[in-house]
Each structure stands twice: as structure tokens, then as C-alpha cells.
Amino acid sequence: MGGNRRIEEAFASRFGGEPRLYRAPGRVNLIGEHTDYNDGFVLPAALELATSVAIAPRDDRALNMYSELIDETVSFDLDAPDPGPRKDWTDYVRGVAWVLQSQGHPVPGADLAIASDVPLGAGLSSSAALEVAVGYALLSVVGAEIDLTKLALACQRAENEFVGMRCGIMDQLIACHGAAGHALLIDCRSLDRRPVPIDPGVRLVICNTMVHHEHAGGEYNLRRHDCEEGVRLLSEALPGIRALRDVSPDDLAAHADLLPDTIHRRCRHVVTENARTVQAADALAAGDMAEVGRLMDASHLSMRDDFEISCREVDVMVGLNAAVEGVWGARMTGGGFGGCTISLVTQDAVETFQHKVAAGYREATGLEAEIFVCSPGAGVGAVQPDGRP
């Protein structure tokens, strides 16, 4: 409730009136990293951490945006010809409005106040939470019928084409379709989804290493290029493959000689990660937490050694996580090069986990970690008068 009142007060002080409130969650990916843009499988869960948007429509075509985090108000004209990116936070808002308009949706002029408790640069998908919250709010205030999968695709397009980040569909899809108490096994080719229950006695504990990454135009896009190059080279022996999703571990082993070493290792991560993700969903649904943990541990080693997206601080954090009794599994989560780890921790071990991990990380790195204890939350929606999503 306090956060909702805060954003309503921020809205009133800058724009006046009483807005409507919407929120979209950040996410943590339990397993399935860099598989989404390879048409593969992912197993994310929406979080209680979320981005909130207070909105009221206007009679003109101005979109006025206030960010609580930056304490900045920016305006732009929805009818401006050929809007280009500004390379700042407003691109995520303007990009969504641009895509929705290009698809024929009635995007209104509006005043928006935006607040979030999803940490930036930590791999918890603050960008998708912002995009989905804004898109849902813009469509809701004009009474438009909202297809959540189409909204996710529109927000992904905004990030791909307007922001310049070639992300896959996972982040936007889980922000739209998250289910309380569940992870979501997503087939990133068909967009089919299967809710997977998470034992209510297990907590999702996210440790922010406080080492932040920037993906756009950098290492993330390079890894994506490596995967695409692997598909091109493997298609000589495996005609008809469209993505690494179509390559089995046996296929890759049989044709490894077609690939340079680095490309081979990149492909090996994705191919084996797809298999691990499906296995982990089945194990989680069966309550086999030991198997889920084994697969999470193997995932981290694959990201570290084959995909090379870890760093010293992340590896230290994963080691500290795994050493605490009551931890089923631990791995890096997100795009890499810093950010967060995810651990599945029995509820009665959480307090000990927080103490040991914070102290150990401080001693090893000199950094103060942020530790979030979460349960799987719901996807995008209106905020009710009592503050619930």
C-alpha cells in the first residue's frame, strides 16, 4: 500500500487528478538461459517485485512520463514523425507506444508516473516489467481488449527495434502470463506455456552481486550472433534446422568438426540447456527438488565454461549459495556478466542463508549484496484498491 500511495502522490503533484494503477512483475529464470532467442525452452517465475504505472488519459496527443527513480519528467508528441531513440529510459516507454500505434491500437495521450522496486541491471528484467506495465496501462485506459501474448510480442518488438536490444520473448511473456505459486515452462517457438507448481515450502532467494551489466550492442548480442553462426554452419549437415532448438546433443556431437571451438561451446550450452530445462520442469512438478538442484548446478557450469557469461563475483556468489544447508540448487540468472543468482531454499533455512551469504560475499569481494526472498507472483494487471495485483 505504501508504494501505491507514493506513486499516486507523485502523480497528483505533477499532473493532478486521480490516476488508475497498473503493475507488471520482474522475473527470475530458474533455468533456461540464452535459450529463448534460440527457439528453445525457459522456466521463469514472475516475482512480487514489480514496476507500477499510474496513468490518466489526456485530451491531446502528448505523452508525459515521470520516473520516480530518476526524478525526471519527459514529454513527447505521439504524432511526431519518425521518432528515434534517445538512448535513455524513455525509449522503453516511447518504443511501446510506437509499436502499439503501428499495429493500429488506439494509443491515447496520457500522463504517466512510473515507479519500480525491480533492481536495475540485475538480470531481473526491469525493462520488460516497464514495457509490459506501460503497454497494459495505455491499452486499459481506452478500454481496449488486451491479448496478453500479443502484448508481450509488441513489447519484445519495442525492445528489439526501438531500444536496440535483441532480447528473446521470455521476459515479456512471463511478465504477462506469470501465475502465483508457479513457474512457467515456455516453448519460445510456439509460445505454448505450462504452469509448473513450486513447493510452497521453497523460497526463491535472489542475490544481487551489485556488479551490473549493459547488454545492448554488447556481449549479449555477440552471443546471439555466435548461436546464429552455429546454425548456419550446422545446416550443411542438418538441412532444415531453423535454430539451435532443432539440434539434439547427439547431432551436435556428431558434427562438432563443422564448428570453430568457440562456436561449438556456445552451441553446446544452448543445446544442453534446452534439455536441462525440460527435465527441470518435470522434476519440479514431481517435487524432486534434488534433481532440480542438480540441473541448476549443471546449468551454471555450462554458462561459466561454455557460454562464458559469468564473472568472478557471480561465481563467488554461486559457491556461497550452494554451501548453505537447505539450498537445493544455485545458479546465475539473467543475461550474464554480473547481476543475480537464484537459489531454491527451504523456508526454514532462509534466515541462515541470508546471514552466511551476505557475510561471505562481503569478505570475498568487499561488496554488500542485496538479497531478495520471493515467492512466485502474478503477471500484469490492475492494482486493486487494497493494493493487491
N, C-alpha and C positions, 0 to 999 in steps of 0.2 A: 504493500500500500504506500509506503513512504516514497518509493521510486516513482509510482504513478502520480502522486500528488506533486512531486518535484517537477516532472515534465509538464504537468498541467499548469503549474505556476509559471514555468519558463515560457510556455506558450502564451499564457494570458499577458505576461509582462511585455512580450514583444509584438504580439499580434492582436490581443484582445479576444474576447468571446470564449465559448466552451467547445473544445475540440472533441473528436472521437479518438479513442486509443486502440492501437493495434500493436501486436508484438510477434516477432519471429525468432526462433532459437538459434544459438550457436550449436555446434555439433562436435562430437568426438567420434573418431573412427576406431572401432575396436580392432579391426583387421581389414586388410584390403587396400594397400597404399599404392598409388600410381597405377591402379588397375582400371580406374573409371574411364580415362580417356583412351584406354586400350580395349574398350567394349566389354570389360570384364565384370567381376563381382566385387561388391563392397559391403561392409557390415557396420554402418554407423548407427549412433543413437543421438537423438536430439537432447539438448540439455535444458536445465532450468535457467541457465544464463541466457539472456535474450537482448535483442535490440527493440526498443519501443518507439513508436511514432505517434505523435499527437497531430491531428490533421483537421482542417476545416476548409471547405471549398471556397473559392473566390469567384467574383463575377467577371474578372478579366482573365488574361492568359498568362499571368505571372505565376511562377513557382518560387516561393520564398522559403528558404531552408535555414533552420537554425540548428547547429550542432552543439549540444551541451558539452561534449568532450573538448572541443576546440574553442568554444565560446565565440562562435563566428556565425554571422548571418550572411547568406549569399542569395541573390535573386537572378533568375534568368527568364527569358521570354520563351514560352512553349512553341511559339510560331517562328522563332528565329530560323533563318535558312541555314542548312548545313552546320549544325552545332558541332564543335570539335571539343575534344577532351581538354581539361585544364591541368591534368596530372595532379589532382588533389582529391579529397574525399567527396567532393560534389559530383565527380564523374560517375560514381555508383548510383546516385540518385538520378542525375540527368540521363545516364545511359538507359536506365529502366524506363523512364518517361519516353525517351526517344524510340525504344523498341516497341513499347505498347502502342504509341501513336502510329508507328509504321505498320503495325498489324491491324489498324483500324479501330482500336479501342478508344472510347471517349475519355481521354485523359483531361481532367479539369485543371484550371488554375487553382492553386491551393497554397495555404500556409502550413508549414510542417515544422515541428520541433522533434529532434531526434536525440535519444539517449540510449546508452548501452552499458551492460555490465559484462559483455563478452570482451576479453582482453584482446588488444590489437597485436597482430604479428606473432601470435602464439600457436597458430595452427588450429584454432577452434572455429574458423570460418566466420569471422566477424563481417567480412564483405558480403557473403551470401545472406547472412541474417539481415543486414541493412537492405540489400536489394529486395529480398522477399517481403520484408516488412513494408517497405515503401510501395512496391508494386501492389500488394494486397490492399494497402490503405487507399491508394489512388483509385483502384477499381471499386472498392467498397463504398466510398463516399458518393459515387454516382449510381450506386445500386446495380452495378454490372454483375452478371453471373460469372463466377470465378471457377475455372477448371484448374485445379492445383498443379497438375502435371504440365499444362500449357504455361502456367505462370512460372514454374521452375525453368522451363526451356527458354522463356523470354528473358528471365534474369541471367541465365547462363549466356545467352547471346549478348546481352548488355556487357557482361564482363569480358567475353571473347572479343567482341567487335568494337566496343566503345572504350573500355578500360585498357584493353590490350593484353589481358591475362588469359592464356589458352587453357582455362580450367575445364575439367570434365563436369558431368551433371550431378555428381553425388551431393555436393554441398547444398545446392539449391533444392534438390529433390527431398533430402531429409528435412530441410527447413520447412518445406511444405507439408510433408506427409508423416512427420515424426509422431510416434504413438507412446503415450506414457507407459512406463514399465516394460518397454520393448526396445530392442534393436530392430533394424530393418535390413534384411538381406535384399540388395538391389541388383538386378541384372541391368547393367548400364547400356546394353544394346537394346533390349526390348522395353526397358523401364518397368518390367514386372517387379513386384515387391512382395516380400513375405515377412510379416511381423514375427519376430523371434523373442519369446519371453525371457527376461533376465531374472534370475533368482532374486526375490526381494530381500534376501539376507546378504546380498552382494552390493557393494557400492562402487561406483565409477569414480576413481580418485585420479585427478589430473594434476600433474606437477609442471608448472611453468618454469622452464630453466632460466628465464629472463634473458636469453640470447635470442634476438629477433631476426627474422629473415625477410627479405624482399624478393618476391618471385618474378614479377612482371619483367619480361625481357631478359631474364637471367637464367639461373641453373634449372629452374623448373621447365622452362621452355626448351632448354637444351636436352633434358632427359626425354621430353616428349619427342623431340627430333630423333634421338637415338632409337626410340622404340619404332618410329615410323620407318627409319632406315633398316632396322631389323626385319620388318615385314617385307620391305621391298626386296631385300636380299634373299630371304627365305622363300619368297614366292617363286623363285626359279625352280625350287624343288617341290614346293607345295602350292601349285596353282589354285587360285580361287580364294586364298586367305585374304581377309579384309583387315584384320587386326590381330594382335597377339592373342586375343581371346580364342582364335581359331587354331592355335598351336598347342599341342599337348607336350608334356615333359618328354615323352619318348620321341616326338617329332623333333624337338629342339636338340636332344642329344644326338639323334641320327644325322642331323645336318649342321652341327656346330662348325664344321670346317668351312661353311659358307660365310661365317661371320668373323670380323675382327674381334679380338679379345674383349675390348670394352663393350662393343655392341652385344656380344654374346652374354656377358654378365648382366647387362641391362635387361635383355630379353629373359634370361633365366629367372631374375627376380620376379618379373611380371607373370610369367607362366606358372611358376611355383606358388606365387602369392594368390593367384586365382584359385588354385586347388585348395590351398590352406583356408581361404575364406569360406568356401562352400562347406568344408569339413568343420570349421569352427561354428558355423550357424547350426549345423546338425548337432554338434556336441553341446552347444549352449541350450538348444531346445530340449535335449535329453538330460540336462542337468549335470553333464560330465565336465565339471569345471577344471579337473586336472588336464583333460585333453585340450580344452580351450586355452589353458595356460601354456601348454607345450607348443601349441601352434602360434601363440602370440610371441613366445620367446624366439621361435624359429623365424618368424617374420622380421623381428628386429635384426637378427644376424644377417638376413638377406638384404635388408635396407642398408645396413652398415657396410657390408663387404661387396655385394654385387651392384646395388644401385648407388652406393656411395653418397648418401644424402644425410648421414649423421654427422656428428661433430663430438669433440671431447666432452663438452658439458652434458650433452644428451646421453652419451654412453655412461658417464658417471652416474647420471640420474637413474637410468635404467638399472644399473648394477645395484644402487642403493634401494630402489623399489623392490627388486627381486629378492633381496636379502632379508626382508622383513617377514616374519612368520605371519601367515594368514593372507599372503599375496598369492593369488592363483597364477597370474601372468602379468608381464610388463613389457611395454614396447614404446618406441617413438610413435607419435601420431601426427598426422598432418603432412605437409609437403616436404619438410625436411630443413636441414641447415639451421637447427635451433628449434625453438618452440616448445612443445609439451610432450610429456609422456602420459600414457594411460595405463593404469593398473586396475585389475579387478581384485577387490579387497573384501574379506569378510567383515561384516559390520562391527564385530567386537574387536577387530584389530586396527580399526581406523585411527583411533587416538594415538596408539603406539607408532603406527606408520607415520603420522604427521610429525611427531616429535623426532623420531630417528632420521627420517629423510631430510627434514629441514636442517638438523644439526650436522648431519653427514655432508650435505651439499655445501653448507656454509664453510665447513672445514676444508673440503676438497677444492672449492672454486673461489671462495670469498664472496659469493653471491647469495642473496636472500631469495629463495624460491617462493613462488605463490603456489599454494596447494588448495585445490577446489574439490570438495566432496559432493558428488552429484548423484541424482537418480535420473533415469531416462525420462525426458519430458515430452510435452505435446508439440505439434507443429504450429504453423502460423495461425493466427486468429485474432478476434476482437478480445480486448481486455474487459472483463465483466466489472460491474460496479464494486464488487468486493475484492477486486484486484486479481482474481484468478483468470488464467487464459481460457 
